Amino acid sequence: MSSDLKIKVRGLKKAFGSNVVLDGVDLDVPRGKSLVVIGGSGTGKSVMIKCILGLMQPDAGSIEIDGQEVVGMPARERERVMRKFGMLFQGAALFDSLPVWENVAFGLISGRGMKRGEAKEIALRKLSAVGLQPEVGDLFPAELSGGMQKRVGLARAIAAEPEIIFFDEPTTGLDPIMAQVINELIVTCVDMVGATALSITHDMHSLREIGDNAAMIYQGKIIWAGEAKDIDNSGNPYVEQFVKGKAEGPIRMPVRSF
Ligand SMILES: Nc1ncnc2c1ncn2[C@@H]1O[C@H](COP(=O)(O)OP(=O)(O)OP(=O)(O)O)[C@@H](O)[C@H]1O
C-alpha cells in the first residue's frame, strides 16, 4: 500500500544529451526502513538521489514523498518537503571556515532560524551521539581525521531529526575498522531519530550492516529489489556478479582502448 511508502519513485527518466542515465527507475522506500541501492560507477545512483532531493529535474516520471508528488512542485513547497531530509555527503562536505559545532548546527541556524546558543546545545548533543567530545565542537574540519569528519557529517545529518536521511557512499575512503564504526553509528542514529534511510554504496559489507532492503541499478533501471539478507541468493546473474565482485559475467565495464 502506498501509505506504507515514505518514498515512491515511478518511471524516473533522466538523460544528458544522448547519455540516457535513468531509463524508467521504479523504487519503493518503505517507511522507517533502510534501503541501500548498489550499482557500478556511473550507473546513475547520484543522479537518482539528486532527482529525489530536488537538486536535479528529471525528464519524466514521478517521485512521491509521503504520498505527495514532488516532481514539478513549486520551489517554496518543495523547500518545505526538503526539510524532512538529512544528508550525509560523500567526503562529509563540511564548511572549512566554520568550527565543527557550527557545521553541525548550520541547518538549525540558517535553515530554521534557531538561536545560536540553543543550536549549539543540540549540536554538542548530536556530536556526543556520534562519539565525539564537546571539545571537538571548537575545532575546525581541517584538524580532524577523515573518520572524525564522517562522524561530524553524520551528526549534522541528524541534527534536525529528519524523517528521511540520505547516505551517499558513507564508508568510501575509510579503513575497514572506521567503516564499521560508521556503519554501526548509522544504524544507531537512524534508529534514534526514527528515520527512513536511503543509501547508495559500492560497499557490500556496508549494505549488509545498514540495509533492511536492497536494490540494484543497472543500465538506467532497478534490475533487482528485495530484502538485504536475500542479496546473496538473488538468482539474478547481474546482482551475483556485482556482489561477488567478479570480472567475468553479464556486466560489461566500459574499457577504453588507447
Ligand atoms: N550534471 C551532469 N551533466 C552531464 N552528465 C552528468 C551530470 N551528472 C551526471 N552525469 C552523468 O550521469 C552518469 C551517472 O552519474 P552518477 O554520478 O549518477 O553515477 P554514480 O552511479 O553515482 O557513480 P559513482 O558510483 O561513480 O559515484 C555519468 O555518465 C555522468 O557522466
PDBQT file of the ligand as one rigid body, heavy atoms in Angstrom, charges set to zero:
ROOT
HETATM    1  N1  LIG A 301      25.267  17.376 -14.475  1.00  0.00    +0.000 N 
HETATM    2  C1  LIG A 301      25.578  16.406 -15.349  1.00  0.00    +0.000 A 
HETATM    3  N2  LIG A 301      25.758  16.706 -16.646  1.00  0.00    +0.000 NA
HETATM    4  C2  LIG A 301      26.042  15.737 -17.546  1.00  0.00    +0.000 A 
HETATM    5  N3  LIG A 301      26.187  14.432 -17.230  1.00  0.00    +0.000 NA
HETATM    6  C3  LIG A 301      26.037  14.083 -15.949  1.00  0.00    +0.000 A 
HETATM    7  C4  LIG A 301      25.722  15.051 -14.938  1.00  0.00    +0.000 A 
HETATM    8  N4  LIG A 301      25.622  14.404 -13.756  1.00  0.00    +0.000 NA
HETATM    9  C5  LIG A 301      25.854  13.102 -14.017  1.00  0.00    +0.000 A 
HETATM   10  N5  LIG A 301      26.106  12.910 -15.321  1.00  0.00    +0.000 N 
HETATM   11  C6  LIG A 301      26.367  11.610 -15.973  1.00  0.00    +0.000 C 
HETATM   12  O1  LIG A 301      25.448  10.663 -15.467  1.00  0.00    +0.000 OA
HETATM   13  C7  LIG A 301      26.045   9.392 -15.362  1.00  0.00    +0.000 C 
HETATM   14  C8  LIG A 301      25.789   8.815 -13.984  1.00  0.00    +0.000 C 
HETATM   15  O2  LIG A 301      26.475   9.573 -13.000  1.00  0.00    +0.000 OA
HETATM   16  P1  LIG A 301      26.291   9.348 -11.449  1.00  0.00    +0.000 P 
HETATM   17  O3  LIG A 301      27.180  10.348 -10.775  1.00  0.00    +0.000 OA
HETATM   18  O4  LIG A 301      24.866   9.355 -11.077  1.00  0.00    +0.000 OA
HETATM   19  O5  LIG A 301      26.872   7.887 -11.262  1.00  0.00    +0.000 OA
HETATM   20  P2  LIG A 301      27.035   7.047  -9.918  1.00  0.00    +0.000 P 
HETATM   21  O6  LIG A 301      26.304   5.779 -10.122  1.00  0.00    +0.000 OA
HETATM   22  O7  LIG A 301      26.658   7.868  -8.743  1.00  0.00    +0.000 OA
HETATM   23  O8  LIG A 301      28.595   6.777  -9.970  1.00  0.00    +0.000 OA
HETATM   24  P3  LIG A 301      29.700   6.636  -8.802  1.00  0.00    +0.000 P 
HETATM   25  O9  LIG A 301      29.376   5.370  -8.092  1.00  0.00    +0.000 OA
HETATM   26  O10 LIG A 301      30.972   6.533  -9.574  1.00  0.00    +0.000 OA
HETATM   27  O11 LIG A 301      29.599   7.866  -7.933  1.00  0.00    +0.000 OA
HETATM   28  C9  LIG A 301      27.517   9.549 -15.729  1.00  0.00    +0.000 C 
HETATM   29  O12 LIG A 301      27.663   9.121 -17.066  1.00  0.00    +0.000 OA
HETATM   30  C10 LIG A 301      27.734  11.041 -15.621  1.00  0.00    +0.000 C 
HETATM   31  O13 LIG A 301      28.705  11.461 -16.522  1.00  0.00    +0.000 OA
ENDROOT
TORSDOF 0
